[in-house]
Amino acid sequence: MRHLYSRALTGTAVVVVLGLFLKLILTPDPVGDFFLQAGRLEASGATGRALMVYDLIVARHPNSSYAPRALVRVGDLLSTQGRQEGDKEKLKQSVDAYVKLARSYPKDPFAVTALQNAGSIAAQDLGDRSLARGIYAQIIRNNGQDSEIGAEAVIKLARLSIADGDGKRAQGLLQEVMRRWNNNPTLAAEAQYFLGVCYETVFRKRDYATRAYNEVIARFPKSQWAGDARERLGLLVFGDRGGPPTRRVLLNIQSLPDEIDTDGESDNAMWNALRLALAARGLSGDTTLLQGYSLSPFYAGLNPNNAGEIISLNTDAWSNVVAAAGFRFSVKGGGQEQEALRDLQDSLDAAQLPLVYWQNEGQGHWSLAIGYDSERGEIMLQDRGAQFDTLAAKTWATKWKVPSTFKKTYTLISLIAPGNTPNPKLTPTPIPSPMPGNTPAPIVNGPPTFVWGLAPIKEEVPIGKTADRAATLLLRNGTPNRLLNANALDFLANAFAAAAREASTASAPEVLPTNTPSPIPAPEENTENSIYDPTPTSAPVDATPAPTPREQIARAEKLWPFWNAPVKSWIAKRRNAAQWCRLAALKTNNSRFTRAAELFIQSAEALEIASRTTKTLSAATLADNPTALDSLAASCRKARDAEREAANILG
C-alpha cells in the first residue's frame, strides 16, 4: 500500500524505519513489540513512521494476529488525517486498508467494523455512492440479510438510494427491513424514519411523510429516531410553503467571563477570543494554563552553529491550545455575504462554537455566535457574561465583512468538539407550561426552536493531554541545528566538560624526570674516545610542552553566546512550566504535577547558577579557567537530569 510519506520523512526517519525493517526480518517473534513501537510513534506524533511500521507488520507477518490490528490502525490514522486535511487520497487509502482487512481476514472480529467504516467514508467523506454500495453489498453477502449486521447494511443502501433520488428502490428496501425486523426497536425505528424521509424528499408526499414520522414517535418513543422524527415534523409543520424550512437555533453555553478584551487585530485579541470559546465549554481561560496548553514552556533548545539564537516553538501555539482542549477547528472567509451566513448557520446547526470577527463601534472585535433565527433574519452574539445580543443578520453582515487577522472578510473560526457530527440531530424545545394563574402563551405560527446543550469539558482533559505532549517534547532530540531540551543540555554539559579537561592539560607544567640511579650499570669510562660528556650542561631546560590543538576550548568559546539571551529565555520558560504544573496540581489534585514543578525549578536554578558563573569569565579566558568550565558542565548536567525526570513524571 502506498502512503503519502515523502513529505514527512527525514534522513533520520529512514534510518529508524530501515532498522525496524531489519529487526522485523531477523527477530523470531517481533510482531508484538513492533506493534507497540508503532503505537508509541503514533503517540509522539510520528504518524508517517507509525504507518510504515504497520505496513511492515502486514507485509512480513500476514499470519500474525497483529496484522489485522495493524490494518485497522492504518485505516483509522489515514481516515483521521484525510478528514483533518481534506485529503481525499488519504481517505481512499483508508478505505483500501479496511477493505483489505475484511478480504484477507474475513473471520477477524474487526472485519465487520472495518467494512462499515469503509462504507461510511465512501458515502459521506468521498461522496462515492457507487463504491459505498459495493461495500454494503459485501457486508450483506458476508453476513446474510437476515442478520442484524446485514439489515443495517440494507438500510445504508436505502439511504444511498434516497440520495440518488431512487424512491422506489429505497421504499422497497426499507419496507423489507420493517417486515423482517418489525420487533427490533432499533432497526425498525430507523427504517420507518428513513421511509418518512423518502416520502418527504423524493416522493414529495407530506401527508405520507407525516404519518411515517408519527409512527416512529408512537411505536418507538425512546429511540433516537423519535427525536429526529419530531424535528422533521416540526420543519414540515412550521416550514414556509414553497421555500426552505425556517428554524431558530441556540447554543446553550456556560457563562463567559465579564472582562475579556477581544478588540483589535493583535495576538492578545486572538488569545482572548479563544478564551471565549474555552469558557463556553466550562474551561478556565487562565493565562498560565493557556501558556502550558500552548507547549511553549516545554520547548527550549540550542543551535550549536549559532548559540546566540533563541529557540522558539515552531508550531502554532494557538492550535496547540485548541488541540489540548480536544477541539478541531476550521477557518473560513471571503466569498459572498449569503454564502458566509449559510456557513455560519451550518456551523451552529452542527453544535460547533463559531468565532466571528466584525467591526463593533469602529474597531475589529471577536465574538461567539451562539444562535440565529432564519425567519426573523437575526443572529445572536455573546462575548461576556450570560447575556447575548440579537442583531439583524443583514445589517451585522456588513460589519462582518471587515478583514481579520487571517486577512479574510467574513472570518469564521468553527471549533469542533469531540463527538460533533456534520449532520446534527436537532430536537425542538417544547413550549413551557404556564404557571398556575397565568394565561397560557398563544400558539403562533413561528419557527421551531432547537437548543444545543453543550456539556462542559472537565479541566482534567486538556491538562492530561498537555502533560503527555510535554513529556514527549522534553525528551525529543531535535535536529543537528536545533537541539531540544534535555538533549541540548547534554550537549552543553559534554562540551564544557571536554573543554575543562583540555584546559587542565594545557595549564599543567611538564614534570621533569628526577636524577634517580639507573638499575643498569654504566659502561666503563673511556677517557680517550668517549662519546659521553661527563661535564654537566649549564643550559636551562625548557619545561613548556609543545603547542596542542584547542579544539574543545574553541568549541566552548563558540557556545559562549548561549549564556546571554538564550539561557534567560530557557530559565523563564522553565519557571512558566513550574507555574503551570502547580496550577495543574491544584486543578487535578495530583501530586505528580507538584513534583514536576519542583524539578523545573531545579533546572532553572541550575542554569541561573551557571549564568552567574559566566559573568566572571569571557570566551577569551576559558583556557585559564578549567574549574569554572567544570562548574558549567555540572550545572548543565543537573538541569538535564531534572528535566528528564520531569518528563518521565509527566508522561
C-alpha positions in Angstrom: 0.0 0.0 0.0 1.3 3.4 -1.0 1.1 6.2 1.5 1.9 9.9 1.3 5.1 9.6 3.4 7.6 11.6 1.3 7.0 14.9 2.9 7.2 13.5 6.4 10.4 11.5 6.1 13.8 12.8 7.0 17.1 11.0 6.8 16.8 10.1 10.5 13.3 8.6 9.9 14.6 6.5 7.0 17.4 5.0 9.2 14.9 4.3 12.0 12.4 2.6 9.7 15.2 0.6 8.0 16.4 -0.6 11.4 12.9 -1.6 12.3 12.6 -3.5 9.0 15.8 -5.5 9.6 14.8 -6.3 13.1 11.4 -7.4 11.8 13.0 -9.8 9.4 15.7 -11.2 11.8 13.8 -11.5 15.1 11.8 -14.8 15.6 8.7 -13.2 17.1 9.0 -9.4 16.9 5.4 -8.5 15.9 4.0 -7.7 19.3 7.0 -5.4 20.1 6.7 -3.7 16.8 3.0 -3.1 17.2 3.8 -1.4 20.5 6.6 0.6 18.9 4.2 1.8 16.2 1.7 2.8 18.9 4.5 4.9 20.6 5.3 6.5 17.3 1.7 7.5 17.0 1.7 9.0 20.5 4.8 11.0 19.7 3.2 12.5 16.6 5.4 10.5 14.1 2.3 9.2 12.2 4.2 8.6 8.9 6.7 6.4 10.6 4.0 4.6 12.5 2.2 3.8 9.2 5.4 2.4 7.8 5.8 0.0 10.7 2.2 -1.1 10.5 2.7 -1.8 6.8 5.8 -3.8 7.5 3.9 -5.9 10.0 1.2 -6.7 7.4 3.8 -7.4 4.7 6.2 -9.6 6.6 3.9 -11.3 9.1 0.5 -11.6 7.4 -0.4 -14.6 9.5 0.2 -12.8 12.8 -2.8 -11.8 15.0 -1.3 -8.3 14.9 -1.7 -8.0 11.1 -5.5 -7.2 11.1 -5.0 -4.9 14.0 -2.2 -3.1 12.1 -4.6 -2.7 9.1 -7.2 -1.2 11.5 -4.7 1.4 12.7 -3.7 2.2 9.1 -7.3 2.8 8.2 -8.0 4.8 11.4 -4.9 7.0 11.0 -5.4 7.7 7.3 -9.1 8.5 7.7 -8.4 10.9 10.6 -5.7 12.6 8.6 -7.8 12.7 5.5 -10.7 14.4 7.3 -8.5 16.9 9.1 -6.6 17.8 6.0 -9.4 17.4 3.4 -7.1 14.9 1.6 -9.3 12.6 -0.4 -6.3 10.4 -1.5 -5.7 9.5 2.2 -9.4 8.8 2.6 -9.3 6.4 -0.4 -6.2 4.7 1.1 -8.1 4.3 4.4 -10.9 2.6 2.6 -8.4 0.3 0.9 -6.9 -0.7 4.2 -10.4 -1.5 5.7 -11.4 -3.5 2.6 -8.1 -5.4 2.6 -8.7 -6.3 6.2 -12.1 -7.7 5.5 -11.0 -9.5 2.4 -7.8 -11.1 3.9 -9.2 -11.8 7.4 -13.0 -12.3 6.9 -13.4 -14.1 10.3 -11.5 -11.5 12.3 -13.6 -9.6 14.9 -12.5 -6.3 13.2 -13.7 -7.3 9.7 -17.3 -6.2 10.0 -16.4 -2.8 11.6 -13.7 -2.2 9.0 -16.2 -2.6 6.2 -18.8 -0.4 7.9 -16.1 2.3 8.4 -15.1 1.9 4.7 -18.8 2.3 3.6 -19.3 5.4 5.8 -16.1 7.1 4.4 -17.0 6.3 0.8 -20.6 7.6 1.2 -20.1 10.7 3.5 -16.5 11.8 3.0 -15.7 10.8 -0.6 -19.3 11.1 -1.9 -18.7 7.9 -3.9 -22.1 6.3 -3.6 -21.1 3.6 -6.1 -18.2 2.5 -4.0 -20.3 2.6 -0.9 -23.0 0.4 -2.4 -20.4 -2.2 -3.3 -19.1 -2.2 0.3 -22.5 -2.5 1.8 -23.4 -5.3 -0.6 -20.2 -7.1 0.5 -21.4 -6.8 4.1 -24.7 -8.4 3.2 -23.0 -11.2 1.3 -20.7 -11.9 4.2 -23.3 -11.8 7.0 -26.6 -12.5 5.3 -29.7 -10.2 5.0 -31.3 -12.0 7.9 -28.6 -10.9 10.4 -28.7 -7.5 12.2 -25.5 -6.5 10.5 -26.9 -7.3 7.1 -30.1 -5.4 7.9 -28.1 -2.3 8.9 -26.3 -2.5 5.6 -29.7 -2.8 3.8 -30.8 0.5 5.5 -27.5 2.1 4.3 -28.3 1.0 0.8 -31.7 2.5 1.1 -30.2 5.8 2.3 -27.9 5.9 -0.8 -31.0 5.3 -3.0 -32.7 8.3 -1.3 -29.6 10.4 -2.1 -29.8 9.2 -5.7 -33.5 10.1 -5.9 -34.5 6.4 -6.5 -37.5 6.4 -4.2 -39.0 3.1 -5.3 -35.8 1.1 -4.6 -35.4 2.9 -1.2 -39.0 2.2 -0.3 -38.7 -1.5 -1.2 -35.5 -2.0 0.9 -36.9 -0.1 3.9 -40.2 -2.0 3.9 -38.3 -5.3 3.7 -36.3 -4.4 6.8 -39.5 -3.4 8.6 -41.1 -6.7 7.6 -38.2 -8.9 8.8 -37.3 -6.8 11.9 -40.6 -5.4 13.0 -40.0 -6.3 16.6 -36.4 -4.9 16.7 -36.8 -1.3 18.1 -33.5 -0.1 16.7 -33.7 -1.4 13.1 -37.5 -0.9 12.7 -37.4 2.6 14.0 -34.5 3.6 11.7 -36.2 2.0 8.7 -39.5 3.7 9.5 -37.8 7.1 9.9 -36.0 6.9 6.6 -39.2 5.8 4.9 -40.6 9.1 6.1 -37.5 10.9 4.7 -38.1 9.1 1.4 -41.7 10.3 1.2 -40.8 13.8 2.2 -37.7 14.4 0.0 -38.1 12.1 -3.0 -41.9 11.5 -3.5 -42.8 15.0 -2.1 -45.8 13.5 -0.2 -46.0 15.5 3.0 -49.0 13.5 4.3 -47.3 10.2 3.9 -44.1 11.6 5.5 -46.2 12.9 8.4 -47.8 9.5 9.1 -44.4 7.8 8.9 -42.8 10.2 11.4 -45.8 9.9 13.7 -45.5 6.1 13.5 -41.8 6.3 14.7 -42.8 8.5 17.6 -45.8 6.3 18.6 -44.0 2.9 18.4 -40.5 3.8 19.4 -40.8 6.9 21.7 -37.4 6.2 23.4 -35.3 5.7 20.3 -33.0 8.4 18.9 -35.1 8.2 15.7 -38.2 9.5 17.6 -36.3 12.8 18.3 -35.3 13.0 14.7 -38.9 12.4 13.6 -40.1 15.2 15.9 -37.6 17.5 14.2 -38.8 16.6 10.7 -42.4 17.0 11.8 -41.6 20.5 13.2 -40.0 21.5 9.9 -43.0 20.2 8.0 -45.5 22.0 10.2 -43.7 25.3 10.7 -41.7 25.5 7.4 -42.5 28.1 4.8 -44.6 26.6 1.9 -42.6 26.5 -1.2 -39.4 27.6 0.4 -36.6 26.2 2.7 -37.8 25.4 6.2 -37.1 28.0 8.9 -35.7 27.5 12.3 -34.3 29.1 15.4 -31.1 27.5 16.7 -29.4 28.4 20.0 -26.2 27.1 21.8 -26.7 26.6 25.5 -23.2 27.6 26.7 -21.6 28.3 30.1 -21.4 31.9 31.3 -18.5 33.8 30.0 -16.1 36.0 32.0 -17.2 39.6 32.4 -14.0 41.2 31.3 -12.3 39.9 28.3 -10.8 42.3 25.8 -11.4 40.9 22.3 -11.0 44.2 20.4 -8.4 44.7 17.7 -6.2 42.5 15.5 -3.4 41.8 18.0 -2.3 38.4 19.1 -3.7 39.2 22.5 -7.2 39.7 21.0 -6.9 36.3 19.3 -6.0 34.6 22.6 -8.9 36.3 24.3 -11.2 35.1 21.5 -10.0 31.6 22.3 -10.7 32.2 26.0 -14.4 32.9 25.0 -14.6 29.5 23.3 -13.0 27.6 26.1 -15.1 29.4 28.7 -18.2 28.4 26.7 -17.4 24.8 27.4 -16.5 25.4 31.1 -12.7 25.6 30.7 -10.6 28.1 32.5 -9.0 30.9 30.4 -6.2 31.4 33.0 -3.1 32.8 31.3 -0.8 30.2 33.0 -2.9 27.3 31.9 -3.1 28.6 28.3 0.7 29.0 28.2 1.1 25.4 29.2 -1.5 24.2 26.7 0.5 26.0 24.0 3.5 23.9 25.0 5.8 26.9 24.8 7.1 26.5 28.4 8.3 23.0 27.5 10.2 24.0 24.3 13.8 25.2 24.7 16.9 24.4 22.8 20.3 25.3 21.3 21.6 25.9 17.8 25.3 24.7 18.1 26.2 26.7 15.0 24.5 29.9 16.3 24.5 29.7 20.0 23.0 33.2 20.4 19.8 32.1 18.7 16.7 31.8 21.0 14.9 28.6 20.0 11.2 29.1 19.9 8.3 26.8 19.3 8.0 26.3 15.6 4.3 25.3 15.6 1.2 27.4 16.1 0.7 27.9 19.8 -3.0 28.8 19.2 -3.5 25.5 17.5 -1.8 23.7 20.4 -4.3 25.1 22.9 -7.2 24.1 20.7 -5.9 20.6 20.4 -5.3 20.3 24.2 -8.9 21.1 24.8 -9.8 18.3 22.4 -11.1 20.5 19.6 -10.5 20.6 15.9 -11.1 23.9 14.1 -11.6 25.2 10.6 -11.2 28.8 9.3 -13.4 30.1 6.5 -13.6 33.6 5.0 -14.0 35.5 1.8 -16.8 34.9 -0.7 -20.2 36.4 -0.8 -22.4 37.5 2.1 -25.1 35.0 1.6 -22.6 32.1 1.4 -20.9 33.3 4.6 -24.2 33.5 6.5 -25.1 30.0 5.3 -21.7 28.7 6.6 -22.4 30.3 9.9 -25.8 28.7 10.1 -24.3 25.3 9.2 -21.7 25.7 12.0 -24.4 26.4 14.6 -26.6 23.6 13.3 -23.7 21.2 13.9 -23.3 22.5 17.5 -19.9 23.9 16.8 -18.5 27.0 18.5 -18.3 29.8 15.9 -15.9 32.7 16.5 -16.6 35.7 14.2 -14.6 38.9 13.7 -16.7 42.0 13.0 -16.5 45.8 13.3 -18.0 47.0 16.6 -18.1 50.7 17.2 -15.4 51.3 14.6 -13.0 48.6 15.9 -12.4 45.0 15.0 -13.9 42.7 17.6 -14.2 38.9 18.2 -17.5 37.4 19.4 -19.1 34.0 19.9 -22.0 33.4 17.6 -24.5 31.4 19.7 -27.6 31.3 17.6 -29.8 32.5 14.7 -33.4 32.9 13.7 -33.7 32.3 10.0 -37.4 33.5 9.9 -36.7 36.9 11.5 -33.2 37.2 9.9 -31.4 37.6 13.2 -28.0 36.5 14.6 -27.2 36.1 18.3 -23.7 37.1 19.6 -22.1 36.8 23.0 -18.7 38.0 24.3 -19.1 38.3 28.1 -21.3 37.2 31.0 -24.6 35.3 30.4 -26.3 37.9 28.2 -26.3 37.8 24.4 -27.1 40.4 21.8 -29.6 39.9 19.0 -28.7 41.7 15.8 -30.3 41.9 12.3 -28.2 39.5 10.3 -28.1 41.6 7.1 -27.0 44.7 9.0 -24.5 42.8 11.0 -23.0 41.1 7.9 -21.9 44.4 6.5 -19.8 44.8 9.7 -18.6 41.2 9.5 -17.0 42.0 6.2 -14.1 43.7 7.8 -10.8 41.8 7.3 -9.5 39.9 10.3 -6.0 38.7 11.5 -6.4 36.0 8.9 -6.6 38.6 6.1 -10.1 37.4 5.2 -13.5 39.0 5.1 -16.4 37.2 6.8 -13.9 35.4 9.1 -15.5 32.3 10.7 -13.5 30.0 13.0 -15.5 26.9 13.9 -14.3 24.9 16.9 -15.4 21.3 16.6 -15.6 19.3 19.9 -15.2 15.5 20.1 -18.5 13.8 19.2 -19.8 16.6 16.9 -21.2 15.2 13.7 -21.6 17.1 10.4 -25.4 16.3 10.3 -26.9 17.4 13.7 -29.7 15.6 15.4 -31.9 18.6 16.5 -34.9 18.3 18.8 -37.4 21.2 19.1 -37.8 22.6 22.6 -41.4 22.4 23.9 -43.4 25.5 24.8 -43.1 25.9 28.6 -46.2 25.1 30.6 -47.7 28.3 32.2 -47.5 28.8 36.0 -50.8 28.4 37.9 -52.9 31.5 37.4 -51.1 32.7 34.3 -52.6 32.8 30.9 -51.1 30.2 28.5 -48.9 31.6 25.8 -50.6 31.8 22.5 -49.6 29.3 19.8 -48.1 31.3 17.0 -47.1 30.1 13.6 -43.4 30.8 14.2 -40.3 28.7 13.5 -39.4 25.7 15.7 -36.6 26.3 18.2 -33.7 23.9 18.6 -31.3 24.2 21.5 -27.9 22.5 21.6 -26.9 21.8 25.2 -23.1 21.8 25.2 -21.8 19.8 28.1 -18.8 21.4 29.9 -15.4 19.9 29.4 -13.5 18.8 32.5 -10.3 20.7 33.1 -8.5 17.3 33.6 -8.9 16.7 29.8 -6.6 19.5 28.5 -4.2 19.1 31.4 -3.8 15.4 30.8 -3.2 15.9 27.1 -0.8 18.7 27.7 1.2 16.6 30.2 1.5 13.7 27.7 2.6 16.0 24.8 5.0 18.0 27.1 6.7 14.7 28.2 7.3 13.7 24.6 8.6 17.1 23.7 11.0 17.3 26.6 12.7 14.1 25.5 12.7 14.9 21.8 16.3 15.1 20.4 15.6 17.7 17.7 17.8 18.2 14.7 21.6 19.0 14.3 20.8 22.7 14.1 18.1 22.7 16.7 18.9 20.5 19.7 16.0 20.4 22.1 15.6 20.4 25.9 17.4 17.6 27.7 19.4 16.7 24.6 20.6 20.3 24.3 21.7 20.4 27.9 23.5 17.1 27.5 25.4 18.6 24.5 26.4 21.7 26.6 27.5 19.6 29.5 29.7 17.4 27.4 31.2 20.4 25.5 32.1 22.3 28.7 33.4 19.1 30.4 35.7 18.4 27.4 36.9 22.0 27.4 37.7 21.8 31.1 39.8 18.7 30.6 41.6 20.3 27.8 42.2 23.5 29.8 43.6 21.4 32.7 46.0 19.6 30.4 47.2 22.8 28.8 47.8 24.6 32.1 49.7 21.8 33.9 53.6 22.2 33.9 55.6 19.3 32.5 57.1 17.1 35.2 60.8 16.6 34.5 62.4 13.2 35.4 64.4 13.1 38.7 68.1 12.1 38.9 67.5 8.6 40.3 70.3 6.0 39.7 69.6 3.6 36.9 69.5 -0.1 37.7 71.5 -0.7 34.5 75.3 -0.5 35.2 77.0 2.4 33.4 79.7 1.4 30.8 83.3 1.8 31.7 84.6 5.2 31.1 86.8 5.6 28.0 88.7 8.9 28.5 90.3 8.7 25.2 87.4 8.2 22.8 84.4 8.8 25.0 81.2 9.7 23.3 79.8 10.8 26.7 80.5 14.3 28.0 80.9 14.0 31.8 80.6 17.7 32.1 77.0 18.8 33.1 75.4 21.4 30.8 74.5 24.8 32.3 71.8 25.5 29.6 68.3 25.8 31.1 65.8 23.1 30.5 62.6 24.2 28.6 59.6 22.9 30.6 56.9 24.2 28.3 55.1 21.5 26.4 54.7 21.6 22.7 51.6 23.5 21.5 48.4 21.3 21.4 45.2 21.8 19.5 42.5 23.7 21.3 39.5 22.3 19.6 37.4 21.7 22.7 38.1 25.1 24.1 37.3 26.7 20.7 34.1 24.8 20.7 33.2 26.1 24.2 34.0 29.6 23.0 31.6 29.2 20.1 28.9 28.1 22.5 29.5 31.1 24.8 26.7 33.3 23.4 24.2 30.8 24.8 24.8 32.3 28.2 23.2 35.6 27.2 19.6 35.9 25.8 19.1 32.1 25.1 19.7 31.0 28.7 17.5 33.8 30.0 14.7 32.6 27.7 15.2 29.0 28.8 15.0 29.9 32.5 11.8 31.9 32.0 10.2 29.0 30.2 11.1 26.5 32.9 9.7 28.8 35.6 6.5 29.1 33.5 6.4 25.3 33.2 6.7 25.1 37.0 3.8 27.6 37.4 1.7 25.5 35.0 2.4 22.3 36.9 1.5 23.9 40.2 -1.8 25.1 38.8 -2.4 21.6 37.2 -1.8 20.0 40.6 -4.4 22.3 42.1 -6.9 21.6 39.4 -6.5 17.8 39.4 -5.3 17.2 43.0 -2.5 15.1 41.5 0.9 15.3 43.3 2.9 14.3 40.3 2.5 17.8 39.0 3.8 19.2 42.2 7.0 17.1 41.9 7.3 18.1 38.2 7.1 21.8 39.3 10.0 21.2 41.8 12.1 19.7 39.0 11.6 22.5 36.6 12.6 25.0 39.4 15.7 22.9 39.9 16.6 23.1 36.3 16.0 26.9 36.2 18.1 27.4 39.4 21.0 25.3 38.0 21.1 27.3 34.8 20.9 30.6 36.9 24.0 29.4 38.8 25.8 28.7 35.5 24.7 32.1 34.2 26.2 33.9 37.2 29.4 31.9 36.7 29.8 33.1 33.2 29.6 36.7 34.3 33.1 36.4 35.8 34.5 35.0 32.6 34.8 35.7 28.9 35.2 33.5 25.9 38.8 34.6 25.6 39.8 33.4 29.2 38.2 30.0 29.1 41.6 28.2 28.7 42.7 29.7 32.0 39.6 28.6 34.0 39.2 24.8 33.9 37.4 24.9 37.3 34.8 27.3 36.0 34.2 25.2 32.9 33.7 22.1 35.2 31.2 24.1 37.2 29.3 25.0 34.0 29.2 21.4 32.9 27.9 20.3 36.3 25.1 22.8 36.2 24.1 21.7 32.7 24.1 18.1 33.9 21.9 19.0 36.9 19.4 20.8 34.7 19.4 18.0 32.2 18.7 15.3 34.8 15.9 17.4 36.4 14.2 17.9 33.1 14.5 14.2 32.2 12.9 13.3 35.5 10.2 15.8 35.0 9.4 14.4 31.6 9.2 10.8 33.0 6.8 12.1 35.7 4.5 13.9 33.2 4.4 11.1 30.7 
